[in-house]
Amino acid sequence: YKKVLYINAERLQTFGRFLDNGTPIATADVYARLTNPTPNVYQDIKHTIRKEGFSYLPPFKAAIMSLGLKYSVYEKIAVTAKKSGEYDYIVIDADTTFDEDKANLLSIADKVIVVTNQTSSSVFATNMLASNINGINSDKYIFLCNDFDKDNFNALIAPNVEMKFSVNEY
């Protein structure tokens, strides 16, 4: 019974297919407001927020680069939505690219859930991420093993793999 705002922060959004109403934001004024966001950008676009058990920012009609938007717009929406006090949780779902924009999102987050799986390549990639983040072993970061299969090799517990993180949940 918590109020949640979901923001999909992928550069090319495909999450609409999981929603009852996955139609993208169509009104040009919203994109104009996101191109030059005000200090109250959440209030400026609040009318576009939809609800399906949780509130969410609908998908954009094209990749943010194609729309002339800067990736930092996600951070600005999240920060101003948090200041509004309307939500108990704001979930930002980001793609796997690690760059300055993602580092900024990580820095403003109260909690970060890192989803990995048990394959050697996934563990290697998560180790690389962990070695680039300060405070990775703090309570802020939660590591989740997705698609766990007890019958397959589990690199998360392999004796020859040095782990720079520990899995909190399977």
C-alpha positions in Angstrom: 0.0 0.0 0.0 2.8 2.3 -0.8 2.8 5.0 -3.5 5.4 4.2 -6.2 6.5 6.1 -9.2 8.2 4.0 -11.9 10.6 5.8 -14.3 12.1 3.8 -17.1 15.4 5.4 -17.8 16.5 3.3 -20.8 17.8 5.3 -23.7 15.5 3.3 -26.0 12.3 2.5 -24.1 10.6 -0.8 -24.8 8.8 -1.4 -21.5 5.4 -0.2 -22.8 4.7 -3.7 -24.0 4.3 -4.8 -20.4 1.7 -2.2 -19.6 -2.1 -2.2 -20.2 -1.6 1.3 -21.7 1.8 1.3 -23.2 1.2 4.1 -25.7 3.9 6.6 -25.7 3.6 10.3 -24.7 2.3 12.0 -27.8 2.0 15.6 -26.9 4.7 17.9 -28.2 4.5 20.3 -25.2 5.7 17.5 -22.9 8.8 17.0 -25.0 9.4 20.7 -25.1 9.3 20.9 -21.3 11.7 18.0 -21.1 14.1 19.6 -23.5 14.5 22.6 -21.3 13.4 21.3 -17.9 12.5 23.8 -15.2 13.4 23.3 -11.5 9.9 21.9 -11.1 9.9 19.6 -14.2 7.9 16.9 -12.4 5.0 19.3 -11.8 5.3 20.4 -15.5 4.8 16.8 -16.7 2.7 15.4 -13.8 -0.4 15.3 -16.0 1.2 12.6 -18.2 1.7 10.2 -15.2 -0.4 7.0 -15.6 -1.5 4.4 -13.0 -1.7 0.6 -13.2 -1.3 -0.5 -9.6 1.6 1.9 -9.5 2.2 5.3 -11.1 4.6 5.5 -14.1 6.0 7.9 -16.5 4.7 6.6 -19.9 7.3 5.6 -22.5 8.7 8.3 -24.9 7.8 8.0 -28.5 11.4 7.6 -29.6 14.9 7.3 -28.2 15.9 10.2 -26.0 18.7 11.1 -28.3 16.2 11.2 -31.3 14.0 13.5 -29.2 16.9 15.9 -28.4 16.6 15.1 -24.7 19.5 14.8 -22.3 19.8 11.7 -20.2 19.9 13.9 -17.1 16.2 14.6 -17.5 15.5 11.4 -15.7 17.5 12.6 -12.7 15.7 15.9 -12.8 12.3 14.2 -12.9 13.2 11.9 -10.0 14.6 14.6 -7.8 11.6 16.9 -8.3 9.1 14.0 -7.9 10.8 13.1 -4.6 10.6 16.7 -3.4 6.8 16.7 -4.2 6.3 14.1 -1.4 3.7 12.3 -3.4 5.5 9.0 -3.4 6.9 6.6 -0.9 9.2 5.1 -3.5 10.6 6.2 -6.8 11.9 3.4 -8.9 14.3 4.2 -11.7 14.9 1.3 -14.0 18.0 1.9 -16.1 19.8 0.0 -18.8 23.2 -1.6 -18.2 25.4 1.1 -19.6 27.6 2.6 -16.9 28.6 6.2 -17.6 28.5 9.6 -15.9 24.7 9.8 -16.2 24.2 6.4 -14.5 26.7 7.4 -11.8 24.6 10.5 -11.1 21.5 8.4 -10.8 23.3 6.0 -8.4 24.5 9.0 -6.3 20.9 10.4 -5.8 19.4 7.0 -5.0 18.5 6.0 -1.5 18.8 2.3 -2.5 20.2 0.6 -5.6 19.2 -2.9 -6.7 21.7 -4.5 -9.0 20.3 -7.4 -10.9 22.8 -10.1 -11.9 22.6 -13.8 -12.6 24.8 -16.8 -12.0 26.6 -17.0 -15.3 30.4 -16.3 -15.4 29.9 -13.4 -17.8 27.2 -11.8 -15.6 29.4 -12.2 -12.5 32.4 -10.7 -14.4 30.3 -7.7 -15.5 28.9 -7.2 -12.0 32.4 -7.3 -10.6 33.4 -4.7 -13.0 30.5 -2.5 -12.0 31.3 -3.1 -8.3 35.0 -2.1 -8.8 33.9 1.3 -10.2 31.4 2.3 -7.4 32.4 3.7 -4.0 30.6 2.2 -1.1 29.4 -0.9 -3.0 29.3 -2.9 0.2 27.1 -0.4 2.0 23.4 -1.0 2.8 22.6 1.2 -0.1 23.3 -1.5 -2.6 21.3 -4.7 -2.9 22.4 -7.5 -5.3 19.8 -9.7 -6.6 20.4 -12.9 -8.6 17.7 -13.2 -11.3 16.8 -16.4 -13.1 18.6 -18.7 -10.6 18.7 -22.3 -11.6 20.1 -24.7 -9.0 20.8 -27.3 -11.8 23.2 -24.9 -13.7 26.7 -23.7 -12.8 26.7 -20.9 -10.3 29.6 -18.6 -10.7 28.4 -16.6 -7.7 29.7 -19.3 -5.5 32.6 -20.7 -7.6 35.8 -21.0 -5.5 38.0 -19.6 -8.3 35.9 -16.4 -8.7 36.8 -13.3 -6.6 33.6 -11.6 -5.7 33.6 -7.8 -5.2 30.0 -8.0 -4.1 27.7 -10.4 -2.2 24.3 -11.5 -3.3 21.5 -10.5 -1.0 18.7 -12.4 -2.6 18.2 -15.2 -5.1 
